[in-house]
Amino acid sequence: MPAAERWVNTEFQASSLNKKQQIEELKWFISAADKLRKQGVKQIHVVSETLDTHDYESRVLALAFEEITGIKVKHDLIQEGDLVEQLQNALQTGKSPYDGWISDSDLIGTHYRYGQTVILSDYMQGVGKEFTNPGLDLKDFIGLSFTTAPDGKLYQLPDQQFANLYWFRADWFERADFKARFLAKYGYPLGVPQNWSAYEDIADFFTNDVKQIDGKKVYGHMDYGKKDPSLGWRFTDAWLSMAGAADKGIPNGLPVDEWGIRIAADKCTPVGASVARGGATNSPAAVFALSKYLDWMKLYAPPSALQMNFSEAGPVPAQGQIAQQIFWYSAFTASATKAGLAAVDSNGKPKWRMAPSPHGPYWKEGMQNGYQDVGAWTYLKSTPPTQMAAAWLYGQFLTSKTVSLKKSIVGLTFIRNSDIRHPYFTEHADEFGGLIEFYRSPARVAWTPTGTNVPHYPRMAALWWKNVALALAGEKTPQAAMDNLALQMDQIMLDLQASGMRLCAPKLNPLANPAKYLSDKGAPWKKIANEKPKGETIAYEKLLQAWREGRVK
């Protein structure tokens, strides 16, 4: 208890609980851990990817857990690509090198079909009941729909979340001279772009008309293009659905999702990715999405962006030469608000803002708007029961109300509604460039992770970056690259169909003339005549006001 009181009085402030409630919650952790220590548990070994939030957990919260419970934690941080590969090996071999994993909810379809992941709904009611925090309050978590499988059960517990949003230099957009020049050239106001046409116009305007600000070259767009696994996330993280390639449906398009994978009427069995099987991975909207990525990268982004990966490109906009970025992960918010950056003012407030990303010409109301990453606690059945129980305790500790608000302040990767609504973030909202308003708005539900249509995330995700890289290098046309990707995705699903899965194995449609499936009523959508309609923008303050009033827009 002295350790618990010390941590509550120092590190675990602010909190959505008062200090007495925090101490009561930690008493429960001490008692539960004591049972496990008596069964011989001395140390647990867990892993997560390299994000600011997880760095804080590994450096600070792991030590707190050890001092409070007496169970030592080895919390490894590794690159996401390595983590996915190790998790795949653990699923294939039935041997887990870790007692617990913080892994993306993008693997929910894989976990459901393989049957090697602990079903938390069952665990909490059964053998894990005595190790489940009575104050866990699942209803307070904002991402449980993303970690719930088609059987309606919870497979993963969210630990951190962030969305990919539109980022822009609000101070530049408000300059009277830029506003007048933009309006004169394009016939509509400079503002937050609502469609890709406006985004493209703004990118061209800052790159080729404005050219320089304060003597420095500026660019109207930022992205990344290094041949690296993170290039795949740039696309699987809902880029095709942002263009409008998928069907309507939240959290994911139904029956065709944002990867272009169609599922059968049972809402569970994958039947194809290629248009020839009813999918949309190589559909006109998907090819358009890849084409725009290539065009904008080459025409409007810094040349160095081509050699950057996700981690390298994320901090670049805040360095002062970028006007806007259509696809910017809010996980970089904390690093983009540091004093001394060109995009932060003398009071430490950002000169930039975040808003919903614009959508492409195939997009329709009711479709997914963008991607939200949910890193979630995942436990495998191959883990010894007492080790798994201790790792489950640690996972609950990192997501508990005692510590989650402080963790949210450090990493800005919200998992609990009580944290988002806390007075701390009301008072400090102007420090985070619109992130708080976004997470408090009804709009956020349309930003969702990869869904359950994807039967094997590790194998299928690896196909994307290799095919996109071929188009980026000019070795294949966008159509040929997406045709190849769709063919390879179908082949993996045919392999899974042949080898079998515990639940909902793929059962592919026979190949047919693509014209059979192309439609103006659902995905795969027919090619439209005008892929660049007139640009549309909205004033940022008008958008914020809608969110404050509980409207999407």
VOGU-3710 file (C-alpha; in Angstrom, 3 decimals, decimal comma):
1> mpaaerwvnt> 0,000/0,000/0,000  2,781/2,562/0,633  3,915/2,087/-2,991  0,338/2,455/-4,249  -0,149/5,662/-2,256  3,151/7,062/-3,496  2,265/6,445/-7,144  -1,247/7,872/-6,697  0,119/11,040/-5,097  2,810/11,576/-7,715
11> efqasslnkk> 2,394/9,968/-11,143  -1,294/9,049/-11,352  -2,681/12,581/-11,433  -4,924/13,680/-13,041  -7,402/10,804/-12,897  -11,119/10,345/-13,507  -11,182/8,760/-10,008  -10,514/10,602/-6,771  -7,507/9,480/-4,722  -9,588/7,345/-2,370
21> qqieelkwfi> -11,126/5,506/-5,334  -7,692/5,049/-6,909  -6,351/3,491/-3,717  -9,354/1,152/-3,546  -8,749/0,029/-7,132  -5,062/-0,574/-6,471  -5,930/-2,581/-3,336  -7,774/-4,975/-5,599  -4,719/-5,287/-7,888  -2,487/-6,000/-4,875
31> saadklrkqg> -4,838/-8,725/-3,639  -5,210/-10,370/-7,061  -1,456/-10,288/-7,679  -0,828/-11,827/-4,257  -2,817/-14,918/-5,295  -0,647/-15,295/-8,391  2,636/-14,743/-6,545  1,639/-17,554/-4,176  1,264/-19,730/-7,289  4,829/-18,920/-8,311
41> vkqihvvset> 4,404/-16,016/-10,724  7,360/-13,675/-10,389  7,662/-11,998/-13,780  5,700/-11,518/-16,994  6,940/-10,756/-20,499  4,760/-8,643/-22,816  5,248/-6,779/-26,090  3,892/-3,769/-27,969  4,875/-1,628/-30,942  6,985/1,527/-30,655
51> ldthdyesrv> 4,542/4,369/-29,935  4,886/7,200/-27,401  2,067/5,674/-25,336  3,761/2,283/-25,176  7,104/3,892/-24,368  5,437/5,497/-21,331  3,950/2,148/-20,333  7,285/0,367/-20,678  9,340/3,016/-18,855  6,937/4,186/-16,153
61> lalafeeitg> 3,834/2,059/-15,734  5,658/-1,292/-15,798  7,764/-0,113/-12,844  4,643/1,120/-11,048  2,964/-2,263/-11,531  6,035/-4,057/-10,159  6,309/-1,838/-7,078  2,579/-2,046/-6,343  1,985/-5,764/-7,044  5,382/-7,389/-6,618
71> ikvkhdliqe> 5,226/-8,900/-10,122  8,078/-7,792/-12,385  7,265/-6,788/-15,969  9,503/-7,058/-19,002  7,668/-4,852/-21,535  9,370/-5,053/-24,943  8,918/-2,425/-27,661  9,401/-3,628/-31,261  8,446/-2,399/-34,739  4,880/-3,190/-35,794
81> gdlveqlqna> 5,975/-5,332/-38,754  8,102/-7,490/-36,440  5,270/-7,759/-33,928  2,794/-8,971/-36,566  5,324/-11,522/-37,835  6,020/-12,866/-34,322  2,307/-13,075/-33,578  1,729/-14,987/-36,801  4,475/-17,458/-35,827  2,877/-17,903/-32,404
91> lqtgkspydg> -0,509/-18,629/-33,994  1,034/-21,130/-36,431  3,259/-22,974/-33,947  1,018/-22,844/-30,898  3,934/-21,454/-28,872  3,822/-17,893/-27,572  7,070/-16,123/-26,623  5,041/-13,518/-24,701  2,467/-13,710/-21,932  0,519/-10,815/-23,460
101> wisdsdligt> 0,526/-8,809/-26,679  -0,660/-5,287/-27,462  -1,578/-5,952/-31,063  -3,784/-4,086/-33,506  -7,454/-4,977/-33,578  -6,923/-5,312/-37,358  -6,263/-8,994/-36,619  -9,768/-9,564/-35,191  -10,831/-11,621/-38,235  -7,711/-13,776/-37,905
111> hyrygqtvil> -8,181/-14,351/-34,165  -11,820/-15,325/-34,631  -11,133/-17,827/-37,416  -8,060/-19,499/-35,893  -9,487/-20,129/-32,426  -6,134/-19,786/-30,653  -6,892/-16,472/-28,942  -8,403/-16,285/-25,466  -11,989/-15,050/-25,768  -12,037/-12,362/-23,100
121> sdymqgvgke> -15,832/-12,368/-22,718  -15,676/-16,026/-21,686  -12,486/-15,631/-19,646  -13,881/-12,773/-17,552  -16,971/-14,808/-16,687  -15,104/-18,091/-16,204  -11,580/-19,015/-15,106  -10,408/-15,399/-15,139  -13,258/-13,990/-13,063  -11,193/-13,706/-9,861
131> ftnpgldlkd> -8,509/-11,810/-11,822  -10,913/-9,389/-13,537  -11,040/-5,905/-12,050  -14,565/-5,148/-10,736  -13,887/-1,531/-11,717  -12,895/-2,349/-15,311  -16,128/-0,717/-16,614  -16,169/-2,040/-20,173  -18,981/0,367/-21,127  -16,527/3,248/-20,688
141> figlsfttap> -14,253/1,951/-23,490  -14,880/3,621/-26,868  -13,401/0,873/-29,085  -15,021/-2,398/-28,051  -16,978/-2,734/-31,315  -13,621/-3,052/-33,087  -12,400/-5,890/-30,857  -15,636/-7,872/-31,011  -15,837/-10,804/-33,466  -18,844/-11,948/-35,541
151> dgklyqlpdq> -19,874/-14,198/-32,618  -20,524/-11,063/-30,548  -17,711/-11,847/-28,107  -14,794/-9,674/-27,001  -11,384/-10,974/-28,106  -9,134/-7,994/-27,296  -9,102/-5,128/-24,761  -8,214/-1,673/-26,208  -5,039/-0,124/-24,771  -4,602/2,884/-27,097
161> qfanlywfra> -6,421/4,409/-30,073  -5,658/7,026/-32,692  -7,224/8,097/-35,969  -5,795/9,183/-39,296  -7,110/12,678/-39,942  -6,577/15,708/-42,147  -3,830/18,061/-40,870  -3,392/21,647/-42,051  -1,668/24,926/-41,218  -4,621/26,933/-39,931
171> dwferadfka> -2,522/30,107/-39,756  -1,680/29,919/-43,466  -5,269/29,114/-44,409  -6,414/32,269/-42,586  -4,065/34,636/-44,393  -6,167/37,196/-46,295  -3,790/37,274/-49,279  -3,848/33,483/-49,689  -7,642/33,382/-49,304  -8,123/36,058/-51,967
181> rflakygypl> -5,717/34,399/-54,414  -7,256/30,965/-53,909  -10,824/32,221/-54,356  -9,869/34,130/-57,510  -8,217/31,053/-59,053  -10,616/28,265/-58,057  -13,937/30,021/-57,476  -14,539/28,692/-53,952  -13,064/29,578/-50,530  -9,815/28,264/-49,120
191> gvpqnwsaye> -10,828/26,050/-46,193  -10,946/22,479/-44,914  -11,377/20,317/-48,032  -14,470/18,148/-48,098  -13,505/16,203/-51,211  -10,329/15,087/-52,943  -10,812/17,680/-55,671  -10,419/20,498/-53,144  -7,463/18,759/-51,511  -5,735/18,554/-54,889
201> diadfftndv> -6,458/22,223/-55,656  -5,039/23,305/-52,281  -1,976/21,083/-52,790  -1,351/22,679/-56,172  -1,954/26,182/-54,825  0,594/26,008/-52,022  3,182/24,068/-54,040  3,038/26,024/-57,292  1,408/29,397/-56,521  2,517/30,245/-52,988
211> kqidgkkvyg> 5,844/28,384/-53,392  7,612/30,071/-50,459  6,667/31,377/-47,005  9,183/33,339/-44,945  11,860/32,500/-47,486  11,359/28,726/-47,234  10,034/26,362/-49,897  6,582/25,023/-48,960  4,654/22,008/-50,169  0,927/21,452/-50,455
221> hmdygkkdps> 1,049/17,776/-49,532  2,986/15,310/-47,370  3,081/11,515/-47,502  5,548/8,638/-47,389  6,687/6,132/-50,017  9,565/3,989/-48,758  9,384/0,327/-49,749  8,624/-0,849/-46,240  5,757/-2,653/-44,432  4,379/0,720/-43,295
231> lgwrftdawl> 3,667/1,549/-46,955  1,071/-1,212/-46,774  -0,681/0,347/-43,765  -0,909/3,568/-45,782  -3,399/1,672/-47,954  -4,993/-0,969/-45,733  -5,746/1,783/-43,218  -8,860/2,617/-45,206  -7,398/4,581/-48,148  -9,583/2,679/-50,604
241> smagaadkgi> -12,717/3,362/-48,587  -11,765/7,038/-48,287  -11,868/7,070/-52,101  -15,224/5,273/-51,960  -14,255/1,756/-53,073  -16,172/-0,118/-50,365  -19,846/-0,577/-49,596  -21,737/1,480/-47,057  -21,522/0,248/-43,470  -20,012/1,116/-40,112
251> pnglpvdewg> -17,593/-0,061/-38,792  -16,751/-1,629/-42,186  -18,364/-1,843/-45,597  -20,842/-4,679/-46,027  -20,626/-6,947/-47,980  -17,445/-5,373/-49,494  -14,988/-3,854/-47,017  -12,158/-1,313/-47,310  -9,668/-3,956/-48,472  -12,053/-4,833/-51,303
261> iriaadkctp> -12,918/-8,225/-49,777  -16,501/-9,398/-50,236  -18,179/-11,677/-47,714  -21,162/-13,956/-48,224  -24,695/-13,422/-46,932  -23,679/-15,028/-43,614  -21,573/-11,871/-43,007  -18,591/-14,054/-42,209  -17,353/-16,113/-45,187  -14,920/-14,280/-47,528
271> vgasvargga> -15,746/-14,941/-51,193  -13,186/-12,864/-53,101  -11,102/-9,700/-53,462  -10,892/-9,352/-57,249  -13,739/-7,798/-59,206  -14,023/-11,069/-61,142  -15,115/-12,718/-57,863  -17,272/-9,825/-56,645  -14,586/-7,981/-54,708  -13,299/-4,446/-55,209
281> tnspaavfal> -9,508/-4,528/-54,680  -8,868/-3,840/-58,379  -12,083/-1,893/-59,024  -12,136/1,559/-60,691  -12,410/3,302/-57,297  -9,428/1,334/-55,920  -7,295/2,112/-58,973  -8,302/5,776/-58,661  -7,205/5,734/-54,996  -3,749/4,412/-55,898
291> skyldwmkly> -3,438/6,826/-58,841  -4,147/9,869/-56,652  -1,617/8,704/-54,071  1,028/8,492/-56,806  0,110/11,811/-58,455  0,090/13,810/-55,241  3,315/12,280/-53,962  5,180/13,151/-57,158  3,613/16,570/-57,812  3,108/18,177/-54,407
301> appsalqmnf> 5,184/16,453/-51,673  8,848/17,032/-50,741  11,092/14,727/-52,830  12,475/13,261/-49,598  9,011/11,844/-48,753  9,569/9,060/-51,284  12,299/7,624/-49,057  10,427/7,952/-45,755  8,378/5,415/-43,831  5,470/5,985/-41,446
311> seagpvpaqg> 7,630/6,826/-38,422  9,939/9,177/-40,338  7,186/11,071/-42,149  4,863/11,624/-39,172  6,777/14,501/-37,507  7,586/16,348/-40,789  4,476/18,571/-41,087  5,145/20,229/-37,722  8,617/21,256/-38,908  7,126/24,093/-40,933
321> qiaqqifwys> 7,169/23,450/-44,692  3,910/21,511/-45,172  0,532/23,180/-45,799  -1,663/20,098/-45,381  -1,659/16,307/-45,145  -4,702/14,247/-46,071  -3,627/11,151/-44,156  -1,922/12,058/-40,867  -2,005/9,788/-37,830  -3,036/11,566/-34,640
331> aftasatkag> -0,511/9,384/-32,770  1,964/12,116/-33,749  -0,022/14,826/-31,926  2,176/14,801/-28,827  5,385/15,185/-30,861  3,794/17,914/-33,034  3,011/20,139/-30,050  6,530/20,433/-28,651  7,823/23,940/-27,941  10,233/25,322/-30,500
341> laavdsngkp> 8,708/23,651/-33,546  7,982/25,916/-36,516  4,296/24,952/-36,398  3,935/25,820/-32,681  3,500/29,441/-31,555  5,361/31,303/-28,787  2,644/30,328/-26,280  3,157/26,643/-27,042  -0,121/26,362/-28,984  -0,225/24,648/-32,380
351> kwrmapsphg> -0,541/26,764/-35,512  -2,018/23,675/-37,160  -5,370/21,921/-36,819  -6,895/18,508/-37,453  -10,174/17,814/-39,237  -11,893/14,871/-40,966  -10,032/13,796/-44,080  -11,778/14,619/-47,358  -13,272/11,770/-49,369  -12,965/10,713/-52,989
361> pywkegmqng> -15,561/10,904/-55,772  -16,850/7,355/-55,273  -17,584/7,958/-51,580  -21,209/8,092/-50,341  -22,893/8,955/-47,050  -22,891/5,951/-44,745  -19,422/4,752/-45,722  -16,420/4,505/-43,424  -14,653/7,911/-43,366  -11,180/6,814/-42,354
371> yqdvgawtyl> -9,099/4,572/-40,175  -8,730/4,330/-36,415  -5,895/2,281/-34,949  -6,772/0,248/-31,866  -3,811/-1,396/-30,157  -5,415/-3,962/-27,876  -4,426/-6,550/-25,290  -4,421/-9,985/-26,891  -3,753/-13,293/-25,106  -3,095/-16,680/-26,661
381> kstpptqmaa> -4,409/-19,993/-25,336  -0,892/-21,439/-25,483  0,211/-19,177/-22,597  0,428/-20,923/-19,182  -2,721/-19,982/-17,219  -1,032/-18,258/-14,277  1,271/-16,256/-16,580  -1,693/-15,245/-18,709  -3,652/-14,196/-15,611  -0,750/-11,989/-14,484
391> awlygqflts> -0,451/-10,453/-17,950  -4,224/-9,871/-17,923  -3,763/-8,050/-14,603  -1,068/-5,877/-16,160  -3,263/-5,132/-19,190  -6,113/-4,081/-16,926  -3,738/-1,945/-14,868  -2,575/-0,034/-17,975  -6,189/0,594/-18,981  -7,607/1,196/-15,481
401> ktvslkksiv> -9,307/4,431/-14,520  -6,555/4,941/-11,948  -3,934/5,455/-14,675  -5,689/5,899/-18,028  -6,270/9,657/-17,829  -2,587/10,335/-17,118  -1,662/7,947/-19,920  -4,040/9,844/-22,229  -2,379/13,142/-21,296  1,055/11,686/-22,117
411> gltfirnsdi> 0,204/9,879/-25,362  -3,137/11,382/-26,508  -4,363/7,924/-27,561  -7,800/7,777/-25,917  -9,582/4,553/-24,965  -12,114/5,730/-22,339  -15,027/8,123/-22,690  -14,424/9,308/-19,112  -10,944/10,478/-20,124  -12,109/12,261/-23,282
421> rhpyftehad> -14,809/14,094/-21,308  -12,609/14,945/-18,320  -12,338/18,665/-17,382  -8,573/18,471/-17,984  -9,150/18,127/-21,727  -11,841/20,807/-21,722  -9,343/23,220/-20,199  -6,459/22,179/-22,450  -8,324/21,468/-25,717  -6,676/24,402/-27,511
431> efggliefyr> -3,282/22,705/-27,106  -4,213/19,732/-29,285  -5,378/21,218/-32,572  -8,926/19,837/-32,726  -8,190/16,310/-31,476  -10,366/16,675/-28,378  -13,289/18,088/-30,340  -12,988/15,214/-32,826  -13,025/12,530/-30,121  -15,989/14,164/-28,401
441> sparvawtpt> -17,949/14,390/-31,648  -20,363/11,877/-33,191  -18,105/11,892/-36,274  -15,491/9,627/-34,699  -17,555/6,431/-35,094  -16,894/6,488/-38,871  -13,128/6,109/-38,273  -12,663/2,383/-37,839  -9,949/-0,320/-37,964  -9,660/-3,225/-40,381
451> gtnvphyprm> -12,681/-5,447/-39,875  -13,610/-9,095/-39,787  -13,774/-9,636/-43,585  -9,975/-10,069/-43,601  -9,385/-13,767/-42,816  -5,605/-13,653/-42,331  -4,225/-10,192/-41,624  -0,496/-11,090/-41,309  -0,292/-12,911/-44,654  -2,562/-10,581/-46,589
461> aalwwknval> -1,228/-7,270/-45,211  2,246/-8,186/-46,469  0,988/-8,142/-50,072  0,032/-4,482/-50,119  3,326/-2,672/-49,734  5,080/-4,869/-52,283  2,468/-4,158/-54,961  2,149/-0,449/-54,179  5,939/-0,168/-54,379  5,850/-1,558/-57,945
471> alagektpqa> 3,441/1,205/-58,972  5,497/3,823/-57,140  8,633/2,728/-58,990  6,813/2,862/-62,332  7,275/-0,868/-62,870  3,509/-1,432/-63,042  0,558/0,812/-63,857  -1,904/1,440/-60,998  -4,382/-0,931/-62,687  -1,778/-3,680/-63,115
481> amdnlalqmd> -0,570/-3,283/-59,509  -4,089/-3,590/-58,110  -4,887/-6,504/-60,454  -1,825/-8,314/-59,106  -2,732/-7,498/-55,501  -6,299/-8,767/-55,960  -5,034/-11,968/-57,587  -2,587/-12,612/-54,731  -5,249/-11,937/-52,089  -7,561/-14,395/-53,799
491> qimldlqasg> -4,748/-16,966/-53,892  -4,154/-16,705/-50,143  -7,875/-17,091/-49,551  -7,910/-20,163/-51,826  -5,052/-21,586/-49,731  -7,027/-20,914/-46,548  -10,091/-22,488/-48,147  -8,084/-25,624/-48,920  -6,338/-25,851/-45,549  -9,386/-24,952/-43,491
501> mrlcapklnp> -9,897/-22,626/-40,536  -11,817/-23,252/-37,329  -14,575/-20,799/-38,301  -15,686/-18,985/-41,469  -12,936/-20,143/-43,802  -12,989/-18,436/-47,225  -15,120/-20,030/-49,942  -14,381/-18,093/-53,104  -16,861/-17,260/-55,841  -15,948/-18,704/-59,244
511> lanpakylsd> -14,232/-16,309/-61,656  -16,682/-14,392/-63,841  -16,675/-11,484/-66,261  -16,047/-8,377/-64,095  -19,036/-6,732/-65,788  -21,242/-9,130/-63,815  -20,299/-7,390/-60,578  -19,519/-3,755/-61,499  -22,520/-1,693/-60,452  -23,840/1,744/-59,574
521> kgapwkkian> -25,775/0,284/-56,626  -22,969/-1,285/-54,584  -19,314/-2,250/-54,570  -17,489/-2,910/-56,798  -18,594/0,475/-58,182  -18,564/1,207/-61,921  -16,114/3,803/-63,182  -17,686/7,255/-63,050  -17,319/9,762/-65,885  -16,035/12,655/-63,751
531> ekpkgetiay> -13,499/11,690/-61,112  -12,741/15,346/-60,330  -15,964/17,174/-59,438  -15,808/20,789/-58,246  -13,873/21,291/-55,033  -15,789/21,790/-51,792  -14,452/23,315/-48,562  -15,820/24,262/-45,156  -14,669/26,873/-42,642  -12,925/25,153/-39,733
541> ekllqawreg> -14,903/27,057/-37,103  -18,162/25,908/-38,702  -16,948/22,301/-38,466  -15,966/22,699/-34,802  -19,322/24,237/-33,986  -21,121/21,257/-35,515  -19,063/18,878/-33,357  -19,737/20,926/-30,219  -23,454/20,710/-30,975  -23,306/16,947/-31,419
551> rvk> -23,588/16,929/-35,202  -21,273/15,165/-37,658  -21,077/18,267/-39,854
//
